[in-house]
Amino acid sequence: MNWILAALNAIEACEPIALVTIAKATGSTPRLAGTKMLVFRDRIVGSIGGGQLEFQAIDAARELAREGEPARRLIRQILGPDLGQCCGGAVSLLVETIGQSDLEWLTRTEKLQNSDQAWLLVTPERGPKIWLERPEGDALGLKPDDRTTLLPRENGWRVIERIDQSRTPLWLFGAGHVGRALVRILADLPFAVTWIDSRQQEFPVAVPTEIDARISRRAAEEVAGAPHGTMFLVMTHSHELDFEICDRVLRRGDFAFLGLIGSATKRARFVHRFGEKGYNSAQLERLVCPIGLGDVPGKEPMAIAVAVAGQLLALRARLKAKLNEASPEAERGADIGAA
């Protein structure tokens, strides 16, 4: 769910809400630091892992929202001794009310999550939130793979969040049965999905708000607009269109993944044709077909979608690990008191 959009809509409707963020997580915890849950009077958007942790966080958030004043609270819980959960870790939760005064940082966060800029958002125990511009790797105590951390200070705690493009760009060509099934899964996963087809009637009536659905009569030409490091999935209604899209992706060369729906026979035919166009073996090895995890059985659209989503998640984790290995160590204990 798009919690920022839900928060902005609630502010417009003058609906009392509170935001719960896992500010810090150590040991075994249901969700990672940076996970958010928006709490309404009668519902929630998102989850911090369920169980007693979530129940108590919801109660605390609703109590804070009922007070009707801007407020922040930090709740520390050891999951085993405090809550009786089997996880052995501990979490610190930032609970804060959301209202008109939060429009600026919410809007800015939404924009940054869809851009190449990287900023830090500092939430102090008291006072306004602070934006800090930092180069990559200079994260004030954040490890390279952390989204959020908590810094205790003599004059009050601070929660530090990295705000950048946290979702991996994924361009999906084709709104057929598998494409529609896959989008239902991807909407809840860390991918920024652009979904392209020339046939308007193939898109569902209600496309998830997280998905950028585009009707394009020249779908292959859309490849040029994808950002660097995009994952591409090609599953259109036409083999010739599939070939043209893959051709343009291979020519770019700066993609993270190129997956083509089909069989080993289809791949062999495409590879032969690409070879005639001058592509070398190293380039053609990057064309993945068939797609999906091989040990996930079934040819139903949803079964294929589950297998492909699993493959993409595994690849995304490997790419992030490789990027973190190449990143310099984050600075520790940097002073932000003057900010």
Buried (B, 14 or more C-beta within 10 A) or exposed (E): BBBBBBBBEBBEEEBBBBBBBBBBBEEEBBBBBBBBBBBBEEEBBBBBBEBEBBEBBBEBBBEBBEEEEEEBBBBEBBBBEBBEBEBEBBBBBBBBBBBEEBBEBBEBBBEBBEEEEBBBBBBBBEEEBBBBEBEEBBBBBBBBBBBBBBBEEEEEBBBBBBBBBEBBBBBBBBBBBBBBBBBBBBBEBEBBBBBBBBBEEBBEEEBBEBBEBBBEEEBBEBBEEBBEBBBBBBBBBEEEBBBBBBBBBBEBEEBBBBBBBBEEEBBEBBBEEBEEEEBEEEBBEBBBBBBBBEEBEEEEBBBBBBBBBBBBBEBBEEBBEEEEEEBEEBEEEBEBEEE
